Amino acid sequence: MDPGPKHHPPVHVYILCALGLLGNSFVLLVFLAQKDCLTVPKIYFGNLALADFALLVSLPFWAMDIRHHFVWLYGEAMCKIVKSSINVNFYTSIYIIAMVSVDRYLALVQTMRARWLRRTLYAKVICVVMWLWGVFMSTPILVYSTVTYVPDTRTVSCVLGYGPTWRLAHQIVISVLGFALPVVVIVFCSGAVIRALNRRRTVCSDQGSDRKPTTLVFAVTTLFLVCWAPFHVFNFLDVLREHHLVDETQWGHALNIGGQVSVYVAFLNSFLNPVLYVFSGQYFRKKVSALFRKPKHHHRRGSDRSV
């Protein structure tokens, strides 16, 4: 799907991109400043911020493509990079979020196993694997993205060069491996964590150290699913329309509008994640507060261990 309005420059995309890059840059700088004492959740959230940053860097090219009525001006290499970066971001992000959910599961449900499974070295290796997985799953888009003349629009555009049959197969793979499978893992782990916290509530009234980072994990996970689920639903419906499995006359206009809106909502996720870190994470709130007062001395407490 090549979404986006074709009749006016999407100024809001530039604003979203600029603010998102600033927010994610701040998150990355905070993590880099504390790289010697990073915890497992911080490693995962740092890589999630990096994935968001990589996506936002490519958005100006996408916006300019819309502004020029889908006449691609940046060469075939950038065509491949910009198109594949969205998929790399999606795959890497959702699997890292799944691993964050697994980490909460280990910490609160499988407490004994967590002692040796929740190591920072393992988290770093897992993040590298997730990035490689995202690149691998985006290979078809990287390979088949090309700059070519499109007769329907009479433009030289950046498009995917495979036909409807391959697109349907690719969309099924994305829906299963890129969405359904990690969502099953997230739902299972989140359900187990909620039950564990409810059991602890009846035994111990002081569980703030468990609930605060878990709340952030739930917030980031929910935001991701809310932002990206419509994108994949409308993409899948658009593929079905190409195969005449969805009535064009009845649903065509709704799919066009829904597809455009779902893309903006998906991109909004990369902008909102840093906001969640700051407002839901005690660690980031301290860093933001420090920017507005003169630093008298440096100190960290145990609360820094929370994201």
N, C-alpha and C positions, 0 to 999 in steps of 0.2 A: 504494500500500500504506500503510495506517495501522497501523504496527507498534507493538509494545510490549505488555507484559503488562497485562491489564485488571483484575487482582485485587488489586494492592497498589501503593502509591506507590513509584516508582523512585528510592529515596534515592541510589543510586550515581550516577544521572545528575546530581544536584546537586553531588556531590563532584567528579565528572569535569569538570563545567562550571566550578566555582570554580577548580580547579587549572589547567585549561586556559586560562582567562582570565588568571590570574596569569602563567603561562608565556609566553603570546603577548604580553601587555602588556610583559613584560620584553624580549622580542625586539624589539618595535616601538620601545620606548624606546631600546634600544641603537642601532638603525638611525637613529632621529631625532637622537640625540646626535652621530652621525657623518654627517649628511646632506650635508655639504660635501665629503666624500671617499668617497662610496659607489662601489663597483665594480659591474659588471654583475651578478655573482651575488648580491651583497647586495641590489640593487634587486629582483631576482626573489624572493629568499627573504623580503624584507620584505613584499612584496605577498601572498605565500603565507601569512605570519603574519596579515596583515590579513583575508584570506579566512577563515582558521580562527577568528579573533576574532569576525567577523560571524556565523558559524554558531553559535558557543558562546553568543552573546548571546541567540539565539532559543531555545536548548534549554530554559530554565526554563518557557517558555510550553508547549512540547511536553510536558514532564514533568507540568505541572499539568493539562494536558488528559487525560493518562492517569490521573492521580490522581482526577479527577472523572468517570471512566468515559466519557471522550470527549464530555462536555457542555462546549461551547465558551463561555467567559465573557468573551471579550476583544474582541468586535466583529468585523465583517467585514474591516475594514482590517488588523487584526493577523493575522487568518486568512490573508489573502493574503501578508502580509510573511513570516510564519513558514514557510509552506509553500514559498514561492519561494526563501527564503534558502538552503535546503539545496541546491537546484539551482544557484543562482548560485555558491555555494561550490564545488560539484563541477566545473562547467564552467570557472570561473576557475582553480581549483587545477590541474586536469589539463593545461590548456593552458599555464599558467605553468611547470609541471614539464616539459612538452614543450619549452618555450623554454629552460629551464635545460639540458636535454640537448643542444639545438641549440647553445647557447653553449659547452658543453664540446667538442662536435664541432668548432666553429670554432676553438677555442683549441688543440686537440691534433691535429686532422686537417687542417683548412684554415687553417694557420697564417698564410699570407700574406694571405688574405682577412680574417682576424680583425682585422687592424690597423685597418681602416676599418668593418667590420661590428659589431665589439664596442665600441660607444660607449654611454656612459651615457644620452645623449639618446635613442638608438634604443630602449634598454631601457625607459625611462620611457614612451615613446610606445606600445611594444608592450604594456606592462602596462595602460595606459588602454584600448587596443583589446580586450585580453582581458577586462577588466571589462565593457565594453560588450557584448561577445560573450556573456558569461555572463548578463547581464540580458536580452539579446535572446532567447537560447535558453530562458530561464525565463518568457518572456511568456505562453505558454499556461497555465501554472500560476498566474501572477499574475492572469490574466483570469478563469479558470474556477474558481478557489478561491472558495467561498462558504459561508455559514453557513445551514444548512437542516435541516429535520426529517428524520430517517432512520427510516423505519418498522421496519426490521429490528432496530435497537437501541433504538427509542423514545427517541431523544435528539436535541437540537438540536446538530449537530456541524459542525465545519469540514471540508468534503469537497471533492473535485474534481467539478465539475458536468458533466463530459462523459461520454458513454457508453463502453461497452467497445470499440467500433470505433475511436473517436478515441484512446482510451487505448493501443490496440495500435499505431496509427500513431505516436503520440508516443513510445512506448517503443522502437520501431524507430529513430526519429531519435536518441533518446538513446544507444542502443547503438552506432550507427554514428558519428555526429558527436561524441558526448560521451565515447566510450570507445575504440572500435576504431581510429578515425583517429589520435588522438593517441598511442595505444599503439604503432601501427606506426612513427610518428616516433621515439618514445622507444627502441624496440627497435633500429631502424636506427642511430640516433646512438650508443646505448650499445655496440652491437656494434663500430662503427667506432672508438670511443674505446678499448675494450678491446684491439683489435688494434694500435692506435697505441701504447698503453702497453707492450704486449708487445714490439713492435719496439724501442722505446726502451730496454727493459730489457737487450737484448743489446748495445746501443751505449753506453749511459751508465748507470752505477750510481746516480747522484744524480738521482732524479726525484721527491723528496719534495714539491717545490712543485707538481708536477702531480697527484700521487696523493692528497694530503690533501683538496683541495676536490672532486676527482672522487669520492672515497669518500663524502663527505657527499651529493653529488648522487645517487649510486647508492642510498644508504641511504634518503633521503627518497622517491625514486621507488619503490623496492621496497615501502616501508611504505605508500605511497598505494595502490598496486595491490593489495596484500594486503588492505588494509582496505576498499576500495571495490568490488573485483571481486565478492565474494559478494553485496553489496547489489544490484547490477545483475543478477546471475544470478537471484536469487530474485524480484526485481521482474518480470523478463521471464517467469519460470515462472508467477508469479501471474497475469499477463495471459493467458498461454496457458490457464491453468485457467479463467478467465472465459469463454474461447471453447471450453471443453470439449475442448481439445487435450491436456490433461493429466488423467489419471484422478483425480477428487476422492477417491474412496474409498481409492485406493491411496497417493496422495501428499499428500492434503490436510493431514494432521497434520504431516508432515515439512516441508511448505512453510510452515505457520503458525509452527512453532518456528524453522525456518531463517530466515524473514523477520524475526522479532523479534531473533534473535541478530545477523543481518547488519547491522541498523541500529545496534546498539550498537557493533559492530566498526567500522563506518564513522565514527561519531562519535568513536571512540577515536583516530582518526588526528589530529584537531585537537588532542588532548591530548598525543600522543606527539611531534609535530613539534618543539616547543621542547626536549624532552628530547634529541632527536637533535642539534639545533643545539649544545647545550651540550656533549654528550659526544663529538661527532664534529668539532666546529668549534673550532680553536685560538683563534680570535678571541673566541668566546663563553666559552670556559673562562677566558680572561684576565679577562673582565668579571665572571664569577662570583667568581673568586678575589679580585678587587679589592673586592668587597662585604664580605669578611671580614677585611680588613686596612686600616689607616689609610693613606689616600693621601698619599704623601710628595711625589710630583711626578708630572706627567703626561708620558708619553712613548709614542710608537708606533714600532714597527719595521716592517720589510717584512712580517713575519709577519701583521700586521693585514690584509693584503690577502686572506688566506684567510678564508673564511667559517667 
